[in-house]
């Protein structure tokens, strides 16, 4: 930029971001819908129990935790980052709320558990934006630290929720008009995030930062603040899931949700979000979560060994990343 050149308006990224949104390949979403319908139909034929109301409700309940984390993870990846620490935040917040429930009112314990998630998110954001540590390394380090702290605080043992907190159990086991409360929370967050990403300056700025952080900085966007915000939301959503999980199980486990970050990232990438940043939709992530959840449920109904299910999850992750690379190559030829 020359000395006499006028600085770009802070609103300049809006048009670029809208163009990025306009480039969303709706064929990808339709393709994911077709894949899900084929999977749904195949499992309906292969298992007589698949179409039962109880099983379909169980699928939604099973994917709720993954889905809630995947909402914020989509924002992180669209912004050009990655967060491998979400699984350990789930465990750390679950152990926190379980232990503190014996020492203080459950409401305060929940707030402090959310505070743990907020602190981890800010720590990740500071390490990445201020210190300059690669997001993969920074969040991998946080994953190890958080998991170790969970084991230290709990002594490696599952911590039960203090008795007399029946209202707390509603978070993980309650129903709203016949729908599990966790599913209601997941649906609300997906709808809210879809609106934020498409219709707010914050959402459009995330696309701009992921697409070209240098140009976004020259255009007046506070890139470090935006990056810190998405890591904060990611850890906070994981802490919320830890609380929901502790409510559902009536206890907090230091090994809870081990490896869930891989399932979340696979769902986000399978839904069309690019690892290179700047591209992705909340709707696509929702489809990715549903596909993986339904696949896992179907494999269980078909009595497929858990060992083979691990293999299947690894294959899906590789396929998702492979599809992302294929999309990038095709886009570079346009």
C-alpha positions as CSV (number, residue, x, y, z in Angstrom):
1,X,0.0,0.0,0.0
2,X,1.5,3.4,-1.0
3,X,1.7,6.2,1.6
4,X,-1.0,8.2,-0.3
5,X,-3.4,5.3,-0.7
6,X,-6.6,5.5,1.2
7,X,-7.0,2.8,3.8
8,X,-9.6,0.2,3.0
9,X,-12.9,0.5,4.8
10,X,-13.5,-1.9,7.7
11,X,-16.6,-3.0,5.8
12,X,-14.6,-3.9,2.7
13,X,-14.4,-7.6,3.6
14,X,-18.2,-7.8,3.5
15,X,-18.3,-7.9,-0.3
16,X,-15.5,-10.4,-0.5
17,X,-17.1,-12.5,2.2
18,X,-20.4,-12.5,0.4
19,X,-18.7,-13.6,-2.8
20,X,-17.2,-16.4,-0.8
21,X,-20.7,-17.4,0.4
22,X,-22.0,-17.1,-3.1
23,X,-19.4,-19.6,-4.2
24,X,-20.8,-22.3,-1.9
25,X,-21.4,-25.3,-4.0
26,X,-24.9,-26.3,-3.2
27,X,-24.4,-29.4,-5.2
28,X,-22.2,-30.6,-2.3
29,X,-25.0,-30.2,0.1
30,X,-27.4,-32.0,-2.2
31,X,-24.8,-34.8,-2.6
32,X,-24.6,-35.1,1.2
33,X,-28.4,-35.3,1.4
34,X,-28.3,-38.1,-1.2
35,X,-25.6,-40.0,0.6
36,X,-27.6,-39.8,3.9
37,X,-30.8,-40.9,2.2
38,X,-29.0,-43.9,0.6
39,X,-27.4,-44.8,4.0
40,X,-30.7,-44.4,5.7
41,X,-32.5,-46.6,3.2
42,X,-29.8,-49.3,3.3
43,X,-29.9,-49.5,7.1
44,X,-33.7,-49.6,7.0
45,X,-33.5,-52.7,4.9
46,X,-30.6,-54.4,6.6
47,X,-31.9,-53.9,10.2
48,X,-35.5,-54.4,11.3
49,X,-34.8,-52.2,14.4
50,X,-33.4,-49.2,12.6
51,X,-36.7,-47.4,11.8
52,X,-38.1,-47.7,15.3
53,X,-38.9,-44.4,17.0
54,X,-36.7,-45.3,19.9
55,X,-33.7,-45.9,17.7
56,X,-34.1,-42.7,15.6
57,X,-34.4,-40.8,18.9
58,X,-31.3,-42.6,20.1
59,X,-29.3,-41.5,17.0
60,X,-30.2,-37.8,17.6
61,X,-29.2,-38.2,21.3
62,X,-26.0,-39.8,20.4
63,X,-24.9,-37.1,17.9
64,X,-25.9,-34.2,20.2
65,X,-22.6,-33.9,21.9
66,X,-20.6,-34.2,18.7
67,X,-23.0,-31.8,17.0
68,X,-22.7,-29.1,19.6
69,X,-18.9,-29.2,19.4
70,X,-19.0,-29.3,15.6
71,X,-20.9,-26.1,15.4
72,X,-18.1,-24.1,16.9
73,X,-15.4,-26.3,15.2
74,X,-16.9,-25.2,11.9
75,X,-16.2,-21.6,12.8
76,X,-12.6,-22.5,13.8
77,X,-11.8,-24.3,10.6
78,X,-13.5,-21.7,8.4
79,X,-11.3,-19.1,10.1
80,X,-8.3,-21.2,9.0
81,X,-7.6,-22.9,12.4
82,X,-8.0,-26.3,14.1
83,X,-8.8,-27.3,17.6
84,X,-7.7,-30.7,18.9
85,X,-8.3,-29.8,22.6
86,X,-12.1,-30.1,22.6
87,X,-12.2,-33.7,23.9
88,X,-10.1,-32.9,26.9
89,X,-12.2,-29.8,27.7
90,X,-15.2,-32.1,27.8
91,X,-13.5,-34.3,30.4
92,X,-12.1,-31.4,32.4
93,X,-15.4,-29.6,32.7
94,X,-17.2,-32.8,33.5
95,X,-14.8,-33.6,36.3
96,X,-15.0,-30.0,37.5
97,X,-18.7,-29.9,37.8
98,X,-18.8,-33.3,39.5
99,X,-16.2,-32.4,42.1
100,X,-17.5,-28.9,42.9
101,X,-21.1,-30.3,43.2
102,X,-20.0,-31.7,46.6
103,X,-18.7,-28.3,47.8
104,X,-21.1,-25.6,46.5
105,X,-24.5,-25.2,44.8
106,X,-24.8,-27.0,41.5
107,X,-25.5,-23.8,39.6
108,X,-22.3,-22.2,40.7
109,X,-20.4,-25.5,39.9
110,X,-21.8,-25.3,36.3
111,X,-20.7,-21.7,35.9
112,X,-17.2,-22.5,37.1
113,X,-17.1,-25.5,34.7
114,X,-18.0,-23.2,31.9
115,X,-15.3,-20.9,33.1
116,X,-12.8,-23.7,32.8
117,X,-13.8,-24.0,29.1
118,X,-13.6,-20.2,28.6
119,X,-10.1,-20.1,30.1
120,X,-8.9,-23.0,27.8
121,X,-10.3,-21.2,24.8
122,X,-8.6,-17.9,25.7
123,X,-5.3,-19.8,26.4
124,X,-5.5,-21.4,22.9
125,X,-6.3,-18.1,21.3
126,X,-3.4,-16.3,23.0
127,X,-0.9,-19.1,22.2
128,X,-1.9,-19.0,18.6
129,X,-2.5,-15.3,17.9
130,X,0.0,-13.7,20.3
131,X,2.8,-16.2,20.7
132,X,2.5,-17.5,17.1
133,X,2.3,-21.2,17.9
134,X,0.9,-23.3,15.1
135,X,-2.8,-24.1,15.9
136,X,-2.2,-27.9,15.5
137,X,0.7,-27.8,18.0
138,X,-1.0,-25.4,20.4
139,X,-4.2,-27.3,20.8
140,X,-2.4,-30.7,20.8
141,X,-0.4,-29.4,23.7
142,X,-3.6,-28.2,25.4
143,X,-5.2,-31.6,24.9
144,X,-2.3,-33.3,26.7
145,X,-2.3,-30.7,29.6
146,X,-6.0,-30.8,30.0
147,X,-6.2,-34.6,30.0
148,X,-3.4,-34.8,32.6
149,X,-5.1,-32.2,34.8
150,X,-8.4,-34.2,34.6
151,X,-6.6,-37.3,35.8
152,X,-4.8,-35.3,38.6
153,X,-7.9,-33.6,39.9
154,X,-10.0,-36.8,39.9
155,X,-7.2,-39.2,40.9
156,X,-7.9,-41.1,37.7
157,X,-11.4,-42.1,39.0
158,X,-14.9,-41.2,37.9
159,X,-16.4,-38.6,40.2
160,X,-20.1,-38.8,41.0
161,X,-22.5,-35.8,41.1
162,X,-23.6,-35.0,44.7
163,X,-27.0,-36.3,45.6
164,X,-29.9,-33.9,45.8
165,X,-29.2,-32.3,42.4
166,X,-32.2,-33.8,40.6
167,X,-32.8,-30.6,38.6
168,X,-29.3,-30.9,37.2
169,X,-30.2,-34.3,35.7
170,X,-32.7,-32.6,33.4
171,X,-29.8,-31.2,31.3
172,X,-28.7,-34.7,30.3
173,X,-31.8,-36.8,30.7
174,X,-34.7,-34.4,30.4
175,X,-37.2,-34.0,27.5
176,X,-38.9,-30.9,25.9
177,X,-42.1,-31.9,24.1
178,X,-40.8,-35.4,23.8
179,X,-37.5,-34.4,22.4
180,X,-34.3,-34.9,24.5
181,X,-33.0,-31.6,25.9
182,X,-29.6,-32.2,24.5
183,X,-31.1,-32.5,21.0
184,X,-33.0,-29.2,21.5
185,X,-29.7,-27.5,22.5
186,X,-27.9,-28.9,19.5
187,X,-30.7,-27.8,17.1
188,X,-30.8,-24.3,18.6
189,X,-27.1,-23.8,18.3
190,X,-27.1,-25.0,14.7
191,X,-29.8,-22.6,13.8
192,X,-28.1,-19.7,15.7
193,X,-24.7,-20.4,14.1
194,X,-26.2,-20.7,10.6
195,X,-27.7,-17.2,11.0
196,X,-24.5,-15.8,12.5
197,X,-22.3,-17.2,9.7
198,X,-24.6,-16.0,6.9
199,X,-26.2,-12.8,8.2
200,X,-23.8,-11.0,10.6
201,X,-20.6,-9.1,10.2
202,X,-18.9,-11.4,12.6
203,X,-19.8,-14.5,10.5
204,X,-18.8,-12.9,7.2
205,X,-15.5,-11.7,8.8
206,X,-14.7,-15.3,9.8
207,X,-15.0,-16.3,6.1
208,X,-12.8,-13.4,5.1
209,X,-10.1,-14.2,7.7
210,X,-10.0,-17.9,6.7
211,X,-9.9,-17.0,3.0
212,X,-7.1,-14.4,3.2
213,X,-6.0,-13.3,6.7
214,X,-3.4,-10.8,5.3
215,X,-5.9,-9.1,3.1
216,X,-8.4,-9.1,6.0
217,X,-5.9,-7.4,8.2
218,X,-5.2,-4.7,5.5
219,X,-9.0,-4.2,5.2
220,X,-9.3,-3.2,8.8
221,X,-10.4,-6.5,10.4
222,X,-9.1,-7.3,13.9
223,X,-7.8,-10.7,12.8
224,X,-6.3,-11.8,16.1
225,X,-9.5,-10.9,18.0
226,X,-11.6,-12.9,15.5
227,X,-9.4,-15.9,15.8
228,X,-9.4,-15.7,19.6
229,X,-13.2,-15.5,19.5
230,X,-13.6,-18.7,17.5
231,X,-11.3,-20.6,19.9
232,X,-13.1,-19.2,22.8
233,X,-16.5,-20.4,21.4
234,X,-15.0,-23.8,20.6
235,X,-13.7,-24.5,24.1
236,X,-16.9,-23.1,25.6
237,X,-19.1,-25.4,23.5
238,X,-16.9,-28.3,24.6
239,X,-17.3,-27.3,28.3
240,X,-21.1,-27.2,27.8
241,X,-20.9,-30.7,26.4
242,X,-18.9,-31.8,29.4
243,X,-21.7,-30.5,31.7
244,X,-24.4,-32.2,29.6
245,X,-22.5,-35.5,29.7
246,X,-22.0,-35.3,33.4
247,X,-25.7,-34.7,33.8
248,X,-26.5,-37.6,31.6
249,X,-24.2,-40.0,33.4
250,X,-24.6,-38.6,36.9
251,X,-20.8,-38.4,37.1
252,X,-17.7,-36.8,35.6
253,X,-15.0,-39.1,34.0
254,X,-11.5,-37.9,33.3
255,X,-11.5,-40.1,30.2
256,X,-14.8,-38.9,28.9
257,X,-15.0,-38.3,25.1
258,X,-11.5,-39.4,24.4
259,X,-10.9,-39.1,20.7
260,X,-14.1,-37.1,20.0
261,X,-12.1,-34.4,18.3
262,X,-11.4,-36.7,15.4
263,X,-15.1,-37.5,15.0
264,X,-16.0,-33.8,15.1
265,X,-13.3,-32.8,12.6
266,X,-14.3,-35.6,10.3
267,X,-18.0,-34.5,10.4
268,X,-17.0,-30.8,9.7
269,X,-14.8,-31.7,6.8
270,X,-17.3,-34.3,5.4
271,X,-19.9,-31.5,5.5
272,X,-17.8,-29.5,3.0
273,X,-15.7,-27.2,5.2
274,X,-12.2,-26.8,3.8
275,X,-9.2,-27.4,6.0
276,X,-7.5,-24.5,4.2
277,X,-10.2,-22.1,5.6
278,X,-12.6,-19.7,4.0
279,X,-15.2,-22.2,3.0
280,X,-17.9,-24.2,4.7
281,X,-21.5,-24.2,5.9
282,X,-23.2,-25.0,9.2
283,X,-25.8,-27.0,7.2
284,X,-23.1,-29.1,5.7
285,X,-21.7,-29.8,9.1
286,X,-25.1,-30.8,10.4
287,X,-25.3,-33.3,7.5
288,X,-21.8,-34.6,8.3
289,X,-22.7,-35.1,11.9
290,X,-25.9,-37.0,10.9
291,X,-24.1,-39.2,8.4
292,X,-21.4,-40.3,10.9
293,X,-23.9,-40.8,13.7
294,X,-26.2,-42.8,11.6
295,X,-23.3,-44.9,10.3
296,X,-22.1,-45.7,13.8
297,X,-25.7,-46.6,14.9
298,X,-26.1,-48.9,11.9
299,X,-22.9,-50.7,12.5
300,X,-23.9,-51.3,16.1
301,X,-27.3,-52.6,15.1
302,X,-25.7,-54.9,12.6
303,X,-23.5,-56.3,15.4
304,X,-20.3,-55.1,13.8
305,X,-17.4,-55.4,16.2
306,X,-16.3,-52.2,17.9
307,X,-12.8,-52.9,16.5
308,X,-14.1,-52.7,13.0
309,X,-16.1,-49.6,13.9
310,X,-12.8,-47.9,14.9
311,X,-11.4,-48.9,11.4
312,X,-14.6,-47.4,9.8
313,X,-14.2,-44.1,11.6
314,X,-10.6,-43.9,10.5
315,X,-11.5,-44.6,6.9
316,X,-14.3,-41.9,7.0
317,X,-11.8,-39.4,8.4
318,X,-9.3,-40.1,5.6
319,X,-12.1,-40.0,3.0
320,X,-13.3,-36.7,4.3
321,X,-9.8,-35.1,4.1
322,X,-9.3,-36.7,0.7
323,X,-12.6,-35.1,-0.5
324,X,-11.4,-31.8,0.8
325,X,-8.2,-32.0,-1.1
326,X,-10.1,-33.0,-4.3
327,X,-12.4,-30.0,-3.9
328,X,-9.4,-27.7,-3.5
329,X,-7.8,-29.1,-6.7
330,X,-11.0,-28.7,-8.7
331,X,-11.5,-25.2,-7.4
332,X,-7.9,-24.3,-8.3
333,X,-8.6,-25.3,-11.9
334,X,-11.6,-23.0,-12.2
